[in-house]
């Protein structure tokens, strides 16, 4: 629907971990790119180092900044958000505002260009992994609200994002994706991301900090595979049908956090081991997710099968990048 290489693309949050990968892929395909990012957590060099990409410093909470950045663009990828469990918990009001009001600004001030909203698997709430999470299942606002600890925060903001997207889809093309634990080289641990946090601790000779008993499971998804699948969806006409506009994207293979810690220790050669801390002591008033597994039937029907990297392969890939000192590896 937007596959002409000359189509200009706006990427909100494009200086961040996922956004910058999309910027590089779009640039390689010949698209002019405009990035709107307030650089709270993003890196300016992630954009300025890419030929054909222009960085506009600003927030999606500023409607005029959104309108200016979107001028002349033919596709919008909306990724701007407060990233990381720790930061999202510390700045819950901001996380909710960016998800809700920021999305409202993006939808109101970008004309009629197709929009891809990058939501989150957090909208499924405190799932236990006993059943696949399907896009068509009804999710009441109380579900992400419970995930947020009872007060609107990150997950509730993403739920509001999706609600606004459904309303906007009545008069313009809107597609929503729900990522599942995207990881890889370039992700930073300072905001609460588990993989880079484990690597930093292991490389410093510190014990790896595991919340709870480590039995909680996650489906870790390779950043490069995720970015390609998102762009594949955006380029697929059928993906924009009203009955198929929400897609899970991610691996279906679960890995316990305790097992992830062992993988990182092995990859780094660290003998520091790990320590367990109560989840409540890190995130007071919140409950950890036991497990979260996506159903990928809709994604596969739209763009085909994906041979997702295993957690072990992802850890090895990240370890290689960190040893090589590749740009943004840490």
C-alpha positions in Angstrom: 0.0 0.0 0.0 3.0 2.3 0.4 5.7 0.3 -1.3 7.0 3.0 -3.7 10.5 3.7 -2.6 10.0 7.5 -2.8 7.2 7.4 -0.2 8.3 9.6 2.7 7.8 7.9 6.1 7.4 9.5 9.6 8.7 7.4 12.4 7.8 8.6 15.9 10.3 7.4 18.5 12.6 6.6 15.6 15.8 7.2 17.6 15.0 4.4 20.0 15.9 0.7 20.0 13.1 -0.6 17.7 12.5 2.7 15.8 16.1 3.0 14.7 16.1 -0.5 13.2 13.1 0.5 11.2 14.7 3.7 10.1 17.7 1.8 8.7 15.5 -0.8 6.9 13.4 2.0 5.4 16.5 3.9 4.3 18.0 0.8 2.7 14.8 0.5 0.7 15.1 4.1 -0.5 12.5 5.8 1.6 13.1 9.4 2.8 12.5 9.3 6.6 11.6 11.9 9.1 12.0 10.9 12.8 10.1 12.7 15.6 11.8 11.9 18.9 12.3 13.9 22.1 15.5 11.9 22.8 14.5 11.1 26.4 15.7 7.5 25.8 16.7 7.6 22.1 20.1 8.3 20.6 20.4 11.1 18.0 23.2 9.3 16.2 20.8 6.4 15.5 19.1 8.8 13.1 21.8 11.3 12.0 24.1 8.5 10.9 21.5 7.2 8.4 21.5 8.7 4.9 18.1 10.0 4.0 16.9 10.3 7.6 16.1 13.6 9.2 15.7 14.0 13.0 13.1 16.4 14.3 13.5 16.8 18.1 10.1 17.0 19.7 7.4 15.1 21.5 4.2 13.5 20.3 2.5 15.3 23.2 3.1 18.5 21.2 0.4 18.4 18.4 2.1 21.1 16.4 5.4 19.2 16.4 3.6 16.2 15.1 2.0 18.1 12.3 5.2 19.7 11.3 7.1 16.4 11.3 4.3 14.7 9.3 4.1 17.2 6.5 4.3 15.4 3.2 4.7 11.9 4.6 2.9 9.0 3.1 3.2 6.5 6.0 3.4 6.9 9.7 5.0 4.4 12.1 4.1 5.4 15.6 6.5 4.0 18.2 7.0 6.9 20.6 6.5 5.7 24.2 8.1 5.4 27.6 10.2 2.3 27.4 11.3 -0.2 30.0 9.5 -1.6 33.1 11.5 0.5 35.5 11.0 3.8 33.7 7.3 3.1 32.9 6.7 2.4 36.6 8.6 5.5 37.7 6.8 7.7 35.2 3.4 6.1 35.0 1.5 9.3 34.3 3.8 10.2 31.5 3.7 6.7 30.1 -0.1 6.8 30.0 -0.2 10.3 28.5 2.2 9.4 25.7 0.2 6.3 24.9 -3.2 8.0 25.0 -2.8 11.7 24.3 0.3 11.2 22.1 -1.5 8.8 19.9 -4.5 11.2 19.7 -2.2 13.8 18.4 -0.6 11.5 15.9 -4.0 10.4 14.5 -5.3 14.0 14.4 -2.3 15.7 12.9 -1.0 13.3 10.2 -3.7 13.8 7.6 -5.0 10.6 6.0 -1.7 8.8 5.7 -1.7 5.1 6.7 -0.7 4.7 10.3 1.0 1.7 12.0 0.5 1.9 15.8 3.0 -0.1 17.8 1.1 -1.2 20.9 2.3 -3.8 23.4 1.6 -7.3 24.5 1.0 -5.6 27.9 -2.5 -4.9 26.8 -3.2 -8.6 27.5 -2.6 -7.9 31.2 -1.5 -10.4 33.8 -1.6 -13.5 31.7 -0.2 -16.8 32.9 0.8 -18.4 29.6 -1.7 -21.2 29.9 -3.4 -20.2 26.6 -2.3 -18.4 23.5 -3.1 -14.8 23.4 -5.2 -14.0 20.3 -5.8 -10.6 18.7 -9.5 -11.1 18.5 -10.1 -11.8 22.2 -11.9 -9.0 24.0 -9.7 -7.0 26.3 -11.5 -4.7 28.8 -9.7 -1.6 30.1 -9.6 -3.2 33.6 -7.2 -5.8 32.3 -4.2 -3.5 31.5 -5.2 -1.4 34.4 -4.6 -4.3 36.8 -1.2 -4.8 35.0 -0.4 -1.2 35.8 -1.1 -1.7 39.5 -4.6 -0.1 39.6 -3.6 3.3 38.3 -3.4 4.2 34.5 0.1 3.7 33.2 2.0 2.2 30.3 -0.4 -0.8 29.6 -3.5 1.3 29.9 -2.0 3.9 27.6 -1.4 1.3 25.0 -5.0 0.1 25.4 -6.2 3.6 24.8 -3.9 3.8 21.8 -5.7 0.8 20.3 -9.1 2.2 21.1 -8.2 5.4 19.3 -6.9 3.4 16.4 -10.1 1.5 16.0 -12.1 4.8 15.9 -9.7 6.3 13.4 -9.8 3.2 11.2 -13.4 4.2 10.2 -12.0 6.9 7.9 -8.3 6.1 7.3 -6.0 3.0 7.2 -4.8 2.0 10.7 -2.8 -1.1 11.5 -1.8 -2.1 15.1 1.0 -4.5 16.1 1.6 -6.0 19.5 5.3 -6.8 20.1 6.4 -9.6 22.4 9.6 -8.9 24.3 11.8 -7.6 21.5 15.5 -7.9 22.4 18.9 -7.8 20.7 22.1 -5.7 20.2 21.5 -2.0 20.9 19.0 -2.4 23.7 20.0 -0.6 26.9 19.4 -1.9 30.4 19.1 1.3 32.3 15.3 1.5 31.8 14.7 -2.0 33.1 15.3 -4.3 30.1 16.3 -7.7 31.3 18.7 -8.9 28.6 21.1 -5.9 28.6 20.8 -5.7 32.4 22.0 -9.3 32.7 24.8 -8.6 30.3 26.0 -5.5 32.1 26.0 -7.3 35.4 27.8 -10.4 34.0 30.5 -8.3 32.3 31.0 -6.3 35.5 31.4 -9.5 37.6 28.2 -8.8 39.5 25.6 -11.5 40.3 22.6 -11.3 37.9 19.5 -9.9 39.6 16.5 -12.2 39.1 13.1 -11.1 40.3 11.2 -13.7 42.3 12.1 -17.3 41.8 12.9 -16.9 38.1 10.2 -19.2 36.9 8.3 -16.5 35.0 8.5 -17.0 31.3 8.9 -14.7 28.3 8.9 -15.1 24.5 12.0 -13.2 23.5 11.9 -11.9 19.9 14.8 -10.8 17.7 14.8 -7.1 16.9 15.8 -7.6 13.3 13.2 -10.2 12.6 10.6 -8.1 14.4 11.4 -5.0 12.3 11.2 -6.9 9.0 7.9 -8.5 9.9 6.4 -5.1 10.8 7.4 -3.6 7.5 6.2 -6.7 5.7 2.8 -6.2 7.3 2.7 -2.5 6.4 3.5 -3.4 2.8 0.7 -6.1 2.6 -2.6 -4.8 1.4 -4.6 -7.6 3.1 -3.1 -6.7 6.5 -5.1 -3.4 6.4 -8.5 -5.1 6.1 -10.9 -4.0 8.9 -11.1 -7.6 10.2 -7.4 -8.1 10.4 -5.8 -4.9 11.6 -4.3 -6.1 14.8 -1.3 -8.4 14.8 0.8 -10.1 17.4 4.5 -10.2 16.4 7.0 -12.3 18.2 8.4 -15.7 19.0 6.2 -18.4 20.6 9.1 -20.1 22.5 9.0 -19.4 26.2 12.2 -19.0 28.3 12.2 -18.8 32.1 14.1 -15.8 33.4 16.3 -18.1 35.5 17.2 -20.0 32.3 17.9 -16.7 30.5 20.3 -15.7 33.4 22.2 -19.0 32.9 22.5 -18.4 29.1 24.0 -14.9 29.7 26.4 -16.3 32.3 27.5 -19.0 29.9 27.9 -16.5 27.0 30.0 -14.1 29.0 32.0 -16.7 30.9 30.9 -15.1 34.2 31.1 -17.1 37.4 29.2 -14.5 39.4 26.0 -16.5 39.5 22.6 -14.9 40.2 20.7 -13.5 43.2 16.9 -13.5 43.7 15.1 -10.5 44.9 11.3 -10.2 45.6 9.4 -8.7 42.7 7.5 -6.5 45.2 10.7 -4.9 46.4 11.4 -3.7 42.9 7.9 -2.9 41.7 5.8 -2.2 44.8 2.1 -2.8 44.3 2.5 -4.6 41.1 2.3 -8.3 40.1 4.6 -10.0 37.6 3.4 -11.8 34.5 3.8 -15.5 34.8 3.8 -16.2 31.0 2.7 -14.6 27.8 2.5 -16.6 24.5 1.2 -15.0 21.2 -1.0 -16.7 18.7 0.7 -16.0 15.3 -2.0 -17.4 13.0 -3.0 -14.0 11.8 0.6 -12.9 11.2 1.5 -16.1 9.4 -1.6 -15.8 7.1 -0.6 -12.3 6.2 3.2 -12.6 5.6 4.1 -16.2 5.9 6.0 -18.3 8.5 8.9 -16.9 10.5 11.8 -19.0 11.8 12.2 -17.0 15.0 15.6 -17.1 16.7 15.8 -19.0 20.0 16.7 -17.3 23.3 20.0 -19.0 23.2 20.7 -17.7 19.7 19.6 -14.2 20.7 22.0 -14.3 23.7 24.9 -15.4 21.5 24.0 -12.7 18.9 24.0 -10.0 21.6 27.2 -11.3 23.1 29.0 -11.2 19.7 27.9 -7.6 19.1 29.0 -6.5 22.6 32.4 -8.2 22.2 32.9 -6.6 18.8 31.9 -3.2 20.1 29.5 -2.6 17.2 27.7 0.8 17.2 25.0 0.9 19.8 25.8 -2.6 20.9 25.4 -1.6 24.5 
